[in-house]
Amino acid sequence: MDRNRREFIRRGAAGLAVAAGALLLPRGLGATPSDGSSVPQLFDATLPEGARATEDNIQGPFFRLGAPFRAKVTPPLEAGTVLLITGRVWALDSRKPLNAAIIDLWQASAAGRYDNDDRKNPPDPEVFANRARMRTDEQGRYEFESIHPGAYKDGSMWRPPHIHYRVIAPGYRKLVTQLYFEGDPHQKKDPFIKKELIIKLTKTRKDKAEYETGVFDIVLAKA
């Protein structure tokens, strides 16, 4: 090995030593606590006083097990007004957010059709149109993108637009309910609707398009 190459290697090694030394942790710094005490902002949320468990609602005939875990309920380019729903799942007893709660969601298309509402044409068992599952995060939060569902006729009556929820968390009662939207005229004659399940939507315009946003918090009772 010639002299110039040895000098190059020596200087490079010295530089690496300095760089590595710059990455050393400060003396006395311990491991991050596993109980979350290093990030108290995740656990300081409290359910407001007077809150009650979320009202249940009918499950209906169109639930399917096994929907994929994802944050987008609808297929790509699904027709309809884009809808973004956020919220939290809370424990009624502790008044704290519930992490890792599992939420099943399913809904009709903008035309008022479910993917399994035609017995003569059942859906592909591997395809779940307008359906999803998700887990709440450490703060009990969830969020999904969908489209505003359409109303549909059930016998002689019209069902207002709604999104089905099925929420499960260990130690708490399973909740099956529905989310409705303020101002829909079909709500006046719907026998299943409960006013506590109606939320207000906000419309936002971006790049010549419009989408809706809403917040739906869920409170689970102890099992």
N, C-alpha and C positions, 0 to 999 in steps of 0.2 A: 504494500500500500504506500503511495507516495506521500511526501510531507504535506502538501496542500490539502489532500483529501482527509488526512488525519486531523488537520486543523479545522476543517469544515465540520467533521463529525463531532469534534470536541466542543466547538461553539454551539452546534445544534443541540447537543445534550445539555449544555449549560442553560440554553434558552428554555428547553422543556422543563428543566428543574425549577426555574423561576416561575414558569407558567403554572406548573403543578402546585408549587408553594402558594401561589395566589388563590388557588381554589380550596385551600384548607379551611375547615370550619373554625370559627372562633373558639378559643379554649373555654371549656366549661359548658358548651352548648349541648343539651341532651336531645334525645329523640322526641319527635312530635307526640304529644299525649294521644293515646288511642281512644280516650273518652270524649274527644271533641272539645276539650277545654281551651284549645288554642284558637278555636273559631266560634266564640260565643254568639256571634251575630246569626248563626244558623239556628239557634235554639231559643232566641228571646221573644219570638212571636207568641202571642196569647190570644185565644178565642175570646171575643168580646163577651162581657157579662150579659146574661139573659138569652144567649144563643140556645137553640134547641136542635135536637137531632133532625136531620133532613127528612122531609116527608117521603114515604115510599109511593110507588105508582105501579100500574100494571106492567108486566113484562111483555105481553103481547106474544103472538105466535111465530115471530121471525128471528128469534135469537139463534145464534150458531156458536158452538164451542170451537175453540182453537184458532181464533183470529190472530194474526201476527202482531208482535210488539213493534209499534211504529208510532210516529207522531203525526202522520198524515193519514186521515181516515179514508179519503177518496182516491180513486185511481188518477193517474196523470191526465191533465186536460179535461177533467170532469166538468160537464156543463153546470152552470149555476153561479151565484154570487159567492165569492170566497168568504169563509167564516173562520175567525180565529177565536177560540175559547181558552181562557186560562182560569186557574183556580187553585184551591188548596183542599186537602182532605184533613179534617180535624178530629181529634178524640174529644168526645163530650165530657168524659170524666176528668181527664188531666188538663183539658183546654189547650193542649199542645198539638202541633202538626204531626201527622202520621206519615212516616217515610215507608217506602216499599209497599204501600197499598196498591192493589191491582185493580185497574179500571177497564172493564169491557165497554166498548162503545159500538152502537150500530144505529143506522138511520136509513130513511128513504132517500132516493135521488131527488133532484130538483123536479122531476116529473112525477114524484110520489110513488116510486116503485122500489121494492126491496129486491135484493139479488136472489131471494128464495121464495118469492110470493107466487110463482107459477109452478104448480106441481107437475105439469107436463114437461117443463124445461128446468129441471133442477140445476143449481150452479155446479161448476167444477169444484170438487172438494178441496182443491189446492188454491182456489181463488176466493178472496174475501172482499167483494166490492162494497165500499161504504161501511167498512168495519175495521176496528183496530183494538189492540190492547196496549196498556202502558202502566208503568210503575211511577209512583210519586217519588220525588227526590228527597234529600235530607231535610228540606224545609216543608215537606208535604205538598209541594207544588206539582202541577201537571199543566200541559199545554198541548193543544192539537189544532191542526188546520183541517178544514172540511169545506163543504159548501152549505148554503142555507137549504135545508130539506124542504121538499114540497108537501103540500096537503094531499090527502088521498081519501077516497070514499070507502067507508067500512059499512057495508050493508046500505042502509038508507041515510046514514049520517056521514059527515065529513070530519076527519081527524085533522086538527091543526098541525102545522109543522112542529116537529119535536125530535130530540135525540135521546136514545135510550142509554141508560147507565146501569152497570152492574158492578158494585164496588165491594171488594173483599179485603179485610185486614185481620191478621191473627188477633184473637181476643175480643173482636168486635162483631156486632151483628151484620150479616150480609145485607146490603142495601140494593134494592132494585127500584129504579125510579126513572123519570123522564124530565128533560129540560125543555121548557117552552119559551116563546119569544113574545115580548110585549107588543100589543097592537094588532095581532092577527084576528080577523073577523070570525074565523071558525071557532075560536075559543068560547064564544057566547053560548054555543049549543053542545059543546063537547062534554059528555058526562064524566070523563075521567080526569079532567084537568084540575090542578090545585094551584091556587094563586101563589103559594110559597115557592113554586117551581118555575115561575115566570121571571125572566130577566130582561133588562133593557139592553138593546144593542146600539152601538155607536158606529156610524158610517164614516169611513175615511177614504179620501181620494189620493191616489198616487199614480203618476205617469199615465194619466187619462183613464185609469181604471178605479173601481170602487170595491172596497171590502168592508166587512162588518167585524166588530170585536165585541166580546162580552165576557163577563166574569161569573163563574158559578162555583161557589164554595160548597163543600160537602161536609156534614158533621155526622160521625158514626157513634152510635150508642154502644156501651159495653155489653158484651155477650152475657 
